[in-house]
Amino acid sequence: MSNLEVVDILLVEDSEADAEMTIRALSKHNLGNKLTWVRDGVEAIDFIYCRGSYSQRSNGHSKLILLDIKMPKMGGIEVLQQLKSDENTRKIPVVILTSSAEGTDVTEAY
């Protein structure tokens, strides 16, 4: 990635096993990007908007969000709705992930 911009990735995943699998898969392909892992939707919103325990973080949005659908506190669809309704975050690419056999029809949300 010598002449390419380093992309910051936010991984939002409540399952430690699934997060480790994703991180391992990205590392296997020599991903040189900074990746931050948070465990639920509330923590993701706090990270993105530099609130709560992330209030000291410098304000800079992730360039890509890998977002689990089913999580405690705030689900992925709710996070997605909040991000896409905000002028400042709506252009951040979001990839929806799930390991659940029961799927939510994401096309109903967006």
N, C-alpha and C positions, 0 to 999 in steps of 0.2 A: 504494500500500500504506500509506496514511496511518494507518489504524486497525487494520491487520492485523499480526500478529507476523511479523517477518522470519524466514524459514526458512533455516537453513544446509544446504546441499546438498553431499554428498561424491560426487564423480564418480570412479569406480574404473575406469580404462581404460588399457590398455597401448599402444594405437595413438594416436599423436599426431594423425593425420588424423581419426580418429573422435572423439577428444576435442574437437578444434577445431570439428568439425561440430556436436557436441552443444552446446558453449558458444555457438556462433554462433546456433543455433536458439533457445536460451533467451534470448539477448540480443535477438534479432529481435522477441521478444514482450515486450520491456521488463521482463524479469525483474530485480527489484531485490534478489534474494537473494544472500547471500555464497555463492560456490561455490569449493570447494577440489578440485583435481585431484591424484590420486595414480595411480601407474603400474602397481601390481601388488597382489595380495592381501595380501602380507606388509606392504607399506607402509600399506595400508588398515587392517589390524589394529593396527599401531603407532599410526596416527593416532587411531583410535577409542578405544583404551585408553591414549593418551598415553605410549607407550613409545618406546624407541630415539631417533631423531632428533626425535621429537615429544614427548619427555619434559618439555619446558618449556612445552608448550601447556596452557592452562587446561582443566581437565576439564569438558567440555560436549559431549554427544553431538550429532551431526548430526540434523537433523529428517527428512532424506530421504537415501537412498543410491541412486545410479544405479550399478549393478554389472554389469560385463562378465563373461561366463561363462568364456571362455578367456583365461587370462593366465599369464605366467611366475611361478615361485616358488610361488604358491598360487592355485588357480583360484577362480572366483566361487562355485561350489557349496560349496566348502570354507569360504569366508568366510561364506556364508549360514548354513551349519550351525553354525559357531562363534557367530555373532551370535544366532541363534534358540535356542541352548541356554543362553544366559546371561540370567538374570533382568533384568539391567541394560540389555541391548540388544535384547531380543526384540521390543519394541514399535516399534522404529524401522522405518518403512516402507522396503522395498527393492524397487526396480524392476530387473529383470534385463534386460540389454541384450546383444545379440550382432549382429555383422555377418557372422558365419560362416555359410556355407551348411550346414555340418554342425551340427546342433543337438543339445544334450543335453536329454533330456526332464526338464525342471525339476519336473514333477509327481511324478516318482519321488522327488525329494529332499524336497519339501514340497507 
